[in-house]
């Protein structure tokens, strides 16, 4: 009989179902303001990823150069084959080759003019490499602030609900509004971190290409300074 009573008590206990929260529910439950901010952050994430991979492939392609390139240029220039040297630069098609071609086209001018022409061409190449990279830095700084804005809006709405209800608002309603508001902060930080890491990685890659251009420019100027 005791066993039957125990069975009856167990059968009368309410079954607590574990409530799971999907990503869609988390975003949609944030209200109009929260949903708009999440959508904005998703757009910023897409833009950041697009710029990162587009620039990464471009920088990698720009850093590729034949290890014998400068040796071939030296051979052409010392033997007076200027046109062959220009053709080699055009075939290579890298920033280093374009800088070298700019210097070759100025052969016969004073060395200072050649150096200035190479420097100006180098600035243009650096500008091309850094195209849209600053947008990543902007997203890295703006995304967390947009996320914080969503959180503040959510908290304002939660406390407004508490104030207008005369202090009788259900804690479940307030808690739901608060953790939903916090999702905008999480999303903003995630987008900001991704953009920040991508920006710094591209800066490092760009610096390597710039160093490569400077080293080859020095080698070319040394070639012109060599005694005939």
C-alpha positions in Angstrom: 0.0 0.0 0.0 2.9 2.3 0.8 4.3 1.7 -2.6 1.0 2.5 -4.2 0.8 5.8 -2.2 4.4 6.7 -3.3 3.5 6.0 -6.9 0.4 8.2 -6.7 2.4 11.0 -5.2 5.0 10.8 -7.9 2.3 10.7 -10.6 0.7 13.9 -9.1 4.0 15.9 -9.3 4.0 18.4 -12.1 6.3 17.6 -15.0 8.6 20.6 -15.6 9.5 20.9 -19.2 12.8 22.4 -20.0 12.4 25.5 -22.1 15.0 26.0 -24.8 15.6 29.3 -26.5 16.5 29.3 -30.2 18.6 32.0 -31.8 15.6 33.2 -33.8 13.5 33.4 -30.6 16.3 35.3 -28.9 16.5 37.9 -31.6 12.7 38.2 -32.3 11.8 38.5 -28.6 13.9 41.7 -28.3 11.1 43.8 -29.8 11.3 46.1 -32.8 14.3 48.1 -31.5 16.3 45.0 -30.6 15.6 43.2 -33.8 16.6 46.3 -35.8 19.9 46.6 -34.0 20.7 42.8 -34.4 20.0 43.2 -38.2 22.3 46.2 -38.4 25.0 44.2 -36.6 24.5 41.2 -38.9 25.0 43.6 -41.9 28.1 45.0 -40.4 29.4 41.5 -39.8 28.8 40.6 -43.5 30.6 43.8 -44.6 33.5 43.1 -42.3 34.0 39.5 -43.5 33.7 40.6 -47.1 36.3 43.3 -46.8 38.6 41.1 -44.8 38.7 38.2 -47.3 38.7 40.5 -50.3 41.7 42.4 -49.0 43.4 39.3 -47.7 43.4 37.6 -51.2 44.4 40.9 -52.8 47.4 41.4 -50.4 48.5 37.8 -50.8 48.5 38.2 -54.6 50.4 41.4 -54.3 53.1 39.8 -52.2 53.9 37.1 -54.7 57.1 37.9 -56.7 59.7 35.9 -58.5 62.8 35.5 -56.3 65.0 36.1 -59.4 63.1 39.3 -60.4 65.6 41.8 -59.3 68.5 39.7 -60.7 66.8 39.7 -64.1 66.1 43.5 -63.9 69.8 44.1 -63.0 70.9 42.0 -66.0 68.6 43.9 -68.4 69.5 47.3 -67.1 73.3 46.8 -67.0 73.1 45.5 -70.6 71.0 48.4 -71.8 67.9 46.4 -72.4 65.5 48.9 -70.9 62.5 47.7 -73.0 63.1 44.1 -71.9 63.2 45.3 -68.3 59.9 47.2 -68.7 58.3 44.1 -70.3 59.4 42.0 -67.4 57.9 44.4 -64.9 54.6 44.5 -66.8 54.6 40.7 -66.9 55.2 40.4 -63.2 52.3 42.8 -62.4 53.0 43.1 -58.6 53.4 46.4 -56.6 57.2 45.8 -56.5 57.3 45.4 -60.3 55.3 48.5 -60.8 57.6 50.5 -58.6 60.6 49.1 -60.4 59.0 50.0 -63.8 58.4 53.5 -62.6 62.1 53.8 -61.7 63.2 52.3 -65.0 61.1 54.8 -67.0 63.0 57.6 -65.2 66.5 56.2 -66.1 68.6 59.1 -67.4 67.0 61.6 -64.9 68.8 62.7 -61.7 68.8 60.1 -59.0 66.6 62.3 -56.8 63.9 62.5 -59.4 64.0 58.7 -59.8 63.7 58.3 -56.0 60.8 60.8 -55.9 59.0 59.0 -58.7 59.4 55.6 -56.9 58.2 57.1 -53.6 55.1 58.6 -55.2 54.3 55.3 -56.9 54.8 53.6 -53.6 52.3 55.8 -51.9 49.8 54.9 -54.6 50.4 51.2 -54.2 50.0 51.4 -50.4 46.7 53.3 -50.9 45.5 50.5 -53.1 46.5 47.8 -50.6 44.8 49.7 -47.7 41.6 50.3 -49.7 38.5 49.8 -47.4 40.7 48.5 -44.6 39.8 51.6 -42.5 36.1 50.4 -42.7 37.1 47.4 -40.6 38.5 49.7 -37.9 35.3 51.7 -38.0 33.2 48.6 -37.6 35.4 47.3 -34.8 34.7 50.5 -32.9 31.1 51.1 -33.9 29.7 47.5 -33.4 30.2 47.3 -29.6 28.7 50.8 -29.2 25.7 49.8 -31.3 25.3 46.7 -29.1 25.5 48.8 -26.0 22.8 51.1 -27.4 20.5 48.2 -27.8 21.1 47.1 -24.3 20.4 50.6 -22.9 17.2 50.8 -25.0 16.1 47.4 -23.6 16.8 48.4 -20.0 14.9 51.6 -20.5 11.9 49.7 -21.8 12.2 47.2 -19.0 12.2 49.9 -16.3 9.4 51.7 -18.1 7.3 48.6 -17.9 8.1 48.4 -14.2 7.3 52.1 -13.6 4.0 52.0 -15.5 2.8 48.9 -13.8 3.0 50.5 -10.4 5.7 48.1 -9.3 3.5 45.1 -10.0 5.3 43.9 -13.1 6.1 40.2 -13.2 9.8 39.4 -12.7 9.7 36.9 -15.6 8.7 39.7 -17.9 11.5 42.0 -16.6 14.1 39.2 -16.8 13.1 38.3 -20.3 13.5 41.9 -21.4 16.8 42.3 -19.7 18.5 39.2 -21.1 17.1 39.9 -24.5 18.6 43.4 -24.3 21.9 41.9 -23.3 22.0 39.9 -26.6 22.6 43.1 -28.5 25.7 43.7 -26.4 26.9 40.1 -27.0 26.3 40.5 -30.8 28.0 43.9 -30.9 31.1 42.6 -29.1 31.3 39.5 -31.4 31.2 41.7 -34.5 33.6 44.2 -33.0 36.1 41.5 -32.0 36.0 39.8 -35.5 36.5 43.2 -37.2 39.3 44.2 -34.9 41.2 40.9 -35.4 40.7 41.1 -39.1 41.9 44.7 -39.3 45.1 44.0 -37.4 45.8 40.9 -39.4 45.4 42.9 -42.7 47.7 45.7 -41.2 50.4 43.1 -40.6 50.1 41.7 -44.0 50.1 45.1 -45.6 53.3 46.1 -43.7 55.0 43.0 -45.0 54.2 44.0 -48.6 55.3 47.6 -47.9 58.6 46.4 -46.5 59.1 44.2 -49.6 58.5 47.3 -51.8 60.9 49.4 -49.8 63.6 46.7 -49.9 63.3 46.2 -53.7 63.3 50.0 -54.2 66.6 50.3 -52.3 68.1 47.5 -54.4 67.0 49.2 -57.6 68.5 52.5 -56.5 71.7 50.7 -55.5 71.8 49.2 -59.0 71.7 52.7 -60.5 74.4 53.9 -58.2 76.8 51.1 -59.2 79.8 52.3 -61.2 79.5 51.4 -64.9 
